[in-house]
Amino acid sequence: MNAALTYLNIAVFAMAGAIAREGIEHLTLFHGSFTESGLVWANFGGCIVMGWVNATNLFENVEKERGVTKKQLPLFLGIGTGFCGSLTSFSTLMLEGFLYGANQNDTKLGYPNAGYGVQSVMSIGLINFGLSFAGLKVGHHLADLVPLPPLSSKVERLLSSFIAAASIALFCIFIIFAGLWKSWRWWTYLGLFGIPGALLRWQLSKLNGKLPLGTFSANILACIVLAVCVLLQRGKTNTSSTQLVHSFLQCQILDGIMNGFCGCLSTISTFVNEMYGMNYKRAYIYGFATSFVGFSMMVIIVGSFAWTQSLVSPAC
């Protein structure tokens, strides 16, 4: 029973997190914006919620009554692993860094020379990781400034059960909308593909020990899958400028895999939270190693194709 509630809570919160991430990116991306991407706002917001859910005493009574830690509670896992992990995205950040660094966006940037792309990569990394750590601390402060009354075990069970039922209903609705209304597919594919991404990340988290190998594996795997999808969506054939995938529907499905599955499989909030709990030497090593390997996957997979065949605008 508890396992089923956990899966369903993570699933529905993953759908909410993935859709919220895309919504935030669309709302915060406009002409004249200080940043060229809305991802920084999604990562910042997700880390605020992650900091709050880890510091709040909301689950204090439930832990005592059931004799478990809050990391075993479906509602906590739904908020932390499902929502926060899906609202933030490590793989998307690595792709964004590569596209700006290598000047491979649809609209080319007027760098004085290619070396200026290095500054773009550094600024994207510094801004995103800096604000993510700041967001985590803001979440801790919010938990102290606005203390909430602890939930009883019964209330937590009712809430997690209600959310689980909503998860099944939403899944069915998304399937219907994806099949009947083309205009909704951008969002429905995002939510549907986000579910397996978040659940796989949760399963991989069981590999975490002294070293967070599970989170590392999830982030790097997401980078690899995302890079391959970018090639399929924006790569062209040898003989023409036609995309490898030129069907609008196929392009939408790829977009769902990229922003849904990969976006929810990788995470900034958990990554930052893990580094925050380490001593500074281990945190720097872990953070640098993950970022280096993730970015290298983008350079090797996307870069090797972009610099030999070039990328084109996607069909969707």
Long-range contacts (C-beta under 8 A, 24 or more apart in sequence): 2-72, 2-74, 4-164, 5-74, 5-160, 5-161, 5-164, 6-74, 6-77, 6-78, 7-199, 8-74, 8-163, 8-164, 8-167, 8-168, 9-74, 9-75, 9-77, 9-78, 9-82, 9-160, 9-163, 9-164, 9-167, 10-77, 10-78, 10-81, 10-82, 10-198, 10-199, 10-202, 11-82, 11-167, 11-171, 11-195, 11-198, 11-199, 12-78, 12-82, 12-163, 12-164, 12-166, 12-167, 12-170, 13-78, 13-79, 13-81, 13-82, 13-83, 13-86, 13-163, 13-198, 14-82, 14-83, 14-85, 14-86, 14-194, 14-195, 14-197, 14-198, 14-199, 14-264, 15-86, 15-167, 15-170, 15-174, 15-191, 15-192, 15-194, 15-195, 16-82, 16-83, 16-86, 17-46, 17-82, 17-83, 17-84, 17-85, 17-86, 17-87, 17-194, 17-198, 17-264, 18-86, 18-87, 18-190, 18-191, 18-194, 18-259, 18-260, 18-263, 18-264, 19-187, 19-190, 19-191, 19-194, 20-45, 20-83, 20-87, 21-46, 21-86, 21-87, 21-88, 21-89, 21-259, 21-263, 22-187, 22-190, 22-259, 24-87, 35-127, 36-100, 37-96, 37-124, 39-89, 39-92, 39-93, 39-96, 39-128, 40-127, 40-128, 40-131, 42-87, 42-88, 42-89, 43-87, 43-88, 43-89, 43-93, 43-128, 43-131, 43-132, 43-135, 43-268, 43-269, 44-131, 44-132, 44-134, 44-135, 45-87, 45-135, 46-83, 46-84, 46-85, 46-87, 46-88, 46-135, 46-268, 46-269, 47-84, 47-88, 47-131, 47-132, 47-133, 47-134, 47-135, 47-136, 47-139, 47-268, 47-269, 47-272, 47-273, 48-135, 48-136, 48-138, 48-139, 48-142, 49-79, 49-83, 49-84, 49-87, 49-139, 49-269, 50-80, 50-84, 50-88, 50-135, 50-136, 50-139, 50-269, 50-270, 50-272, 50-273, 51-135, 51-136, 51-137, 51-138, 51-139, 51-140, 51-142, 51-143, 51-273, 52-139, 52-140, 52-142, 52-143, 53-79, 53-80, 53-84, 53-139, 54-80, 54-139, 54-140, 54-273, 55-139, 55-140, 55-143, 55-144, 56-143, 56-147, 56-148, 57-143, 57-147, 57-148, 57-150, 58-148, 58-150, 58-151, 59-150, 59-151, 59-156, 60-150, 61-150, 61-151, 61-152, 61-153, 62-150, 62-151, 62-152, 62-153, 62-156, 65-152, 65-153, 66-153, 73-156, 73-160, 74-160, 74-163, 74-164, 75-156, 75-159, 75-160, 75-163, 77-202, 78-160, 78-163, 80-269, 80-270, 81-198, 81-201, 81-202, 81-205, 81-270, 82-198, 84-267, 84-269, 84-270, 85-198, 85-201, 85-264, 85-267, 85-269, 85-270, 86-194, 86-197, 86-198, 86-263, 86-264, 86-267, 87-269, 88-132, 88-267, 88-268, 88-269, 89-222, 89-262, 89-263, 89-264, 89-266, 89-267, 89-268, 90-219, 90-222, 90-223, 90-266, 90-267, 90-268, 90-271, 90-290, 90-294, 91-219, 91-222, 91-223, 91-225, 91-226, 91-262, 91-263, 91-265, 91-266, 91-294, 92-226, 92-259, 92-262, 92-263, 92-266, 93-124, 93-125, 93-128, 93-268, 94-223, 94-226, 94-291, 94-294, 94-295, 94-297, 94-298, 95-223, 95-226, 95-227, 95-230, 95-298, 95-302, 96-124, 97-121, 97-124, 97-125, 97-295, 97-298, 98-295, 98-298, 98-299, 98-302, 98-303, 100-124, 102-299, 102-303, 102-306, 102-307, 104-302, 104-306, 104-311, 106-313, 121-295, 125-291, 128-268, 129-268, 129-272, 129-287, 132-268, 132-269, 132-272, 133-272, 133-276, 136-269, 136-272, 136-273, 136-276, 171-195, 185-249, 185-252, 185-256, 186-252, 186-255, 189-252, 189-253, 189-255, 189-256, 189-260, 190-255, 190-256, 190-259, 190-260, 191-260, 192-256, 192-260, 193-256, 193-257, 193-259, 193-260, 193-261, 193-264, 194-260, 194-261, 194-263, 194-264, 195-264, 196-261, 197-222, 197-260, 197-261, 197-262, 197-263, 197-264, 197-265, 198-264, 198-265, 200-265, 201-264, 201-265, 201-266, 201-267, 205-270, 211-286, 212-274, 212-286, 215-267, 215-270, 215-271, 215-274, 216-286, 216-289, 216-290, 218-265, 218-266, 218-267, 219-265, 219-266, 219-267, 219-271, 219-290, 219-294, 220-290, 220-293, 220-294, 220-297, 221-265, 222-261, 222-262, 222-263, 222-265, 222-266, 223-262, 223-266, 223-293, 223-294, 223-297, 223-298, 224-297, 224-301, 225-257, 225-261, 225-262, 225-265, 226-258, 226-262, 226-266, 227-297, 227-298, 227-301, 227-302, 228-301, 229-254, 229-257, 229-258, 229-262, 230-258, 230-301, 230-302, 230-311, 231-301, 231-302, 231-305, 233-258, 233-314, 233-315, 234-311, 234-312, 234-313, 234-314, 235-305, 235-309, 235-311, 235-312, 236-309, 236-310, 236-311, 236-312, 238-309, 241-312, 243-312, 243-314, 243-315, 245-315, 246-315, 247-315, 248-315, 248-316, 250-315, 251-314, 251-315, 251-316, 252-316, 254-314, 255-314, 255-316
